[in-house]
Amino acid sequence: MTKRNLLLCLDAFGTLYTPKAPIATQYSEVAKSLGLSGFTDADLTKSFRAAFKHESKLNPNYGRATNLGSEKWWTNIIHGTFAPHLSEGQAMPKDLAPKLIERFNSKEGFTMYPDVLPLLRKLREHGRESGGKVVVGVITNSDDRTPDILKSLGLKVNPLRFGQTDAVLPLDPGDFDIDFTVMSYDVGHEKPDRRGFEAAEELLRTTIQRSSASNKVFDPDSWHRIYVGDEYEKDVQGALGAGWHAVLIDRETENIPKDVKWMDDMPPGSLVDVFAEVGAVGFSSLAKLTEWLPLRP
């Protein structure tokens, strides 16, 4: 019997990687190297949150909604974070925003969770052994830096991304850890809006058509569609609303929603069978999810 194919997409920030140190700590380190002082990490945390909230309301989706652009968007947030802590007449250092933007564009500012690579390797193994195809994507609420961050962290990332489908690609999508990326900055809408998931389905079709030597019509019903993220409202509810199955990764294991079936204490079996009964499941780590691979449909 032909086994169904697997499209598994993951969130990025909070699921695949996290700041190396608290954002306020890293902001403080760079600022103090440029001569600023007179603030604590707690001060910066408070002013960063206020600046982020203000800028997100004024220029949604990392500045894309108002054509501001992500670099200027982040510059406004950085300046808004430090402006309350400048003394009268003190100028904002010219290098402050560029240095922080550069830091958070790479592994200098972020670290990848140790359970990411084992999951991605297991997915590729599953694809080779199951008789079906496996495509791995990223769907994330972010600006356009995500592929660069992932590559800096050591992942092999296909250049295919939503909004830029003219990239020259190798025939075998299995050459990559990540086959495509979908960012809200390119889609124009943030999760839980279903359009991010629909963009992923569009890129799946592109990936399969480019890598297939056959002329078979692409059949979306032949694919399991699973989304993995760390936020209930944006990731789980977004995926379910788009007709996908959802996996919640809650590394703190606190306040698990009632409609998410917690799986940590269950012996590994067929995740497909579990999804036949519930729409969303939860694990404390990607390592726990990996124990349930292959899917065994």
C-alpha positions in Angstrom: 0.0 0.0 0.0 1.3 3.4 -0.9 2.1 5.5 2.1 1.0 9.1 2.4 3.7 11.8 2.2 4.6 14.1 5.0 4.8 17.9 5.0 6.2 19.0 8.4 6.7 22.7 9.0 8.2 24.3 12.1 8.1 27.7 13.7 11.6 29.3 14.0 12.1 31.6 17.1 11.3 29.7 20.3 11.1 26.4 18.5 14.3 26.0 16.5 16.4 28.7 18.2 16.5 31.1 21.1 18.6 34.1 22.2 22.1 33.1 23.5 21.5 35.4 26.5 18.4 37.4 27.4 17.8 40.2 24.8 18.2 42.9 27.4 21.5 41.5 28.5 22.8 41.5 24.9 21.4 45.0 24.2 23.1 46.2 27.4 26.5 44.6 26.4 26.6 46.3 23.0 25.3 49.7 24.4 27.9 49.7 27.2 30.7 49.0 24.7 29.6 52.2 22.9 29.7 54.3 26.1 26.1 54.2 27.3 25.3 53.4 31.0 22.9 54.1 33.8 20.4 51.3 33.1 19.8 47.8 34.3 18.6 44.8 32.3 15.2 45.2 33.9 15.1 48.8 32.6 15.9 47.6 29.1 13.4 44.8 29.2 10.6 47.2 30.1 11.5 49.8 27.5 12.1 47.2 24.8 8.6 45.8 25.3 7.1 49.2 25.2 9.1 50.1 22.0 8.2 46.8 20.4 4.5 47.2 21.1 4.5 50.8 19.8 6.3 49.9 16.6 4.2 46.8 15.9 1.1 48.9 16.2 2.4 51.8 14.1 4.1 49.7 11.4 2.8 46.1 11.5 4.5 43.0 10.3 8.1 44.2 10.9 7.4 47.4 8.9 6.2 45.6 5.7 2.6 46.8 6.1 3.7 50.4 5.8 6.7 49.9 3.5 9.0 51.0 6.2 11.3 48.0 5.9 12.6 45.7 8.6 15.9 47.4 9.1 14.4 50.8 9.8 11.7 49.0 11.9 14.3 47.4 14.2 16.3 50.6 14.3 13.2 52.4 15.6 12.8 49.7 18.3 16.4 49.9 19.4 16.3 53.7 19.6 13.0 53.5 21.4 14.5 51.0 23.9 17.4 53.3 24.8 15.9 56.8 24.4 14.3 56.8 27.9 17.8 56.0 29.4 19.8 58.8 27.7 20.8 61.8 29.8 19.8 65.2 28.7 21.6 66.2 25.6 23.2 62.7 25.1 23.2 61.5 21.5 22.3 58.0 20.4 25.4 56.2 19.2 25.4 55.8 15.5 26.7 52.3 15.6 24.2 51.0 18.2 21.4 49.9 15.9 23.7 48.5 13.2 25.7 46.4 15.7 22.5 45.0 17.4 20.8 44.3 14.0 24.0 42.5 12.9 24.2 40.5 16.1 20.6 39.2 15.9 21.1 38.2 12.3 23.3 35.3 13.2 24.6 32.8 15.7 26.2 35.7 17.6 22.8 36.5 19.1 21.0 33.1 18.9 21.7 29.5 19.7 19.9 26.5 18.2 18.2 24.0 20.6 20.2 20.7 20.7 17.2 18.6 19.8 16.7 20.3 16.4 19.3 18.4 14.3 18.3 14.9 15.6 14.7 15.7 14.6 15.7 16.9 11.1 17.9 13.9 10.5 15.2 11.5 11.7 12.7 13.1 9.2 15.2 12.5 6.3 15.6 9.0 7.4 11.9 8.6 7.6 11.6 9.9 4.0 14.2 7.4 2.7 12.6 4.4 4.5 8.8 5.0 4.3 8.3 4.9 0.6 6.7 8.4 0.7 8.1 11.9 0.3 9.1 14.1 3.3 9.3 17.9 2.9 10.4 20.1 5.8 9.6 23.8 5.8 9.6 26.8 8.2 6.5 29.0 8.7 7.3 31.9 11.0 6.2 35.4 12.0 9.4 37.2 11.3 11.1 39.6 9.0 13.3 38.4 6.1 16.4 37.4 8.3 15.2 33.9 9.2 17.0 31.9 6.5 20.3 33.7 7.3 19.9 33.0 11.0 19.2 29.3 10.3 22.2 29.0 8.0 24.5 30.8 10.5 23.4 28.2 13.1 24.6 25.4 10.8 21.5 24.2 8.9 21.4 23.6 5.2 18.6 25.9 4.0 17.1 25.7 0.5 16.9 29.2 -1.0 13.3 28.7 -1.9 11.1 31.1 0.0 7.6 32.4 -0.5 7.6 35.4 -2.7 10.9 34.4 -4.4 10.0 31.3 -6.3 12.5 31.9 -9.2 15.5 30.6 -7.3 17.6 28.0 -9.1 17.2 24.8 -7.1 18.8 21.3 -7.1 16.5 18.5 -8.1 16.7 16.6 -4.8 15.0 18.5 -1.9 16.6 16.0 0.5 19.9 17.8 0.0 18.6 20.3 2.7 17.6 20.4 6.3 15.0 23.0 5.4 13.3 22.8 2.0 11.6 26.2 2.1 10.8 29.1 4.3 7.6 31.1 4.7 7.9 34.4 6.6 5.0 36.7 7.5 7.1 39.6 6.1 6.7 38.0 2.7 3.2 36.7 3.1 1.8 40.0 4.4 -0.1 38.4 7.2 1.0 36.9 10.6 0.0 33.6 12.2 -2.6 32.6 13.2 -3.8 33.8 9.8 -4.2 30.8 7.5 -2.5 32.5 4.6 1.0 31.5 6.0 0.0 27.9 5.9 -1.5 28.3 2.4 1.8 29.8 1.3 3.6 26.7 2.6 1.2 24.5 0.6 2.0 26.5 -2.5 5.7 26.0 -1.9 5.2 22.3 -1.4 3.6 22.1 -4.8 6.6 24.0 -6.3 9.1 21.8 -4.5 7.5 18.5 -5.7 7.0 19.7 -9.2 10.6 20.8 -9.5 12.0 17.7 -8.1 9.7 15.1 -9.8 10.6 13.4 -13.0 7.0 12.3 -13.5 4.1 14.2 -14.9 1.7 13.2 -12.2 -0.8 15.8 -11.0 0.1 17.0 -7.5 -2.5 15.6 -5.0 -2.6 17.6 -1.8 -4.8 14.9 -0.2 -1.9 12.5 -0.3 0.0 14.5 2.3 0.0 14.6 6.0 0.3 18.3 7.0 1.8 18.9 10.5 2.9 22.1 12.1 5.2 22.4 15.1 5.5 25.5 17.2 5.8 26.8 20.7 2.8 29.2 20.9 -0.8 28.0 21.4 -2.7 30.9 19.8 -0.4 31.6 16.9 0.9 28.1 16.1 -1.6 25.5 17.3 -4.8 27.5 16.6 -3.3 28.8 13.3 -2.5 25.3 12.1 -5.9 23.8 13.1 -7.7 26.7 11.4 -5.8 26.0 8.2 -6.8 22.3 8.3 -3.4 21.1 9.5 -2.5 18.9 12.5 -0.6 20.7 15.2 2.3 19.9 17.6 2.8 22.2 20.6 6.4 22.3 22.0 6.2 23.5 25.6 9.6 23.3 27.1 8.3 24.8 30.4 5.4 22.3 30.5 3.1 24.9 32.2 -0.6 25.6 31.5 -1.1 23.0 28.7 -4.4 23.9 26.9 -7.1 21.3 27.5 -7.6 20.6 23.7 -3.9 19.7 23.4 -3.2 16.0 24.1 0.0 15.8 26.2 2.2 13.0 24.9 5.3 12.9 27.1 4.1 10.1 29.4 2.8 7.9 26.5 4.9 5.1 25.0 5.9 6.1 21.4 3.5 4.7 18.8 1.8 5.9 15.6 1.3 9.7 15.6 -1.0 9.3 12.6 -3.3 7.1 14.8 -3.3 9.8 17.5 -4.1 12.5 14.9 -7.1 10.5 13.8 -8.6 11.2 17.2 -7.3 14.7 18.1 -6.1 17.7 16.2 -3.3 18.8 18.4 -0.7 17.1 20.6 2.0 18.4 22.9 5.6 17.5 23.9 8.1 19.0 26.2 10.8 19.0 23.5 11.5 18.2 19.9 13.4 15.2 21.3 10.2 13.8 22.6 8.5 14.3 19.2 11.4 12.6 17.5 10.7 9.4 19.5 7.4 9.2 17.6 9.0 9.2 14.2 8.6 7.5 11.8 4.9 8.3 11.6 3.9 4.7 11.0 0.7 5.4 9.0 
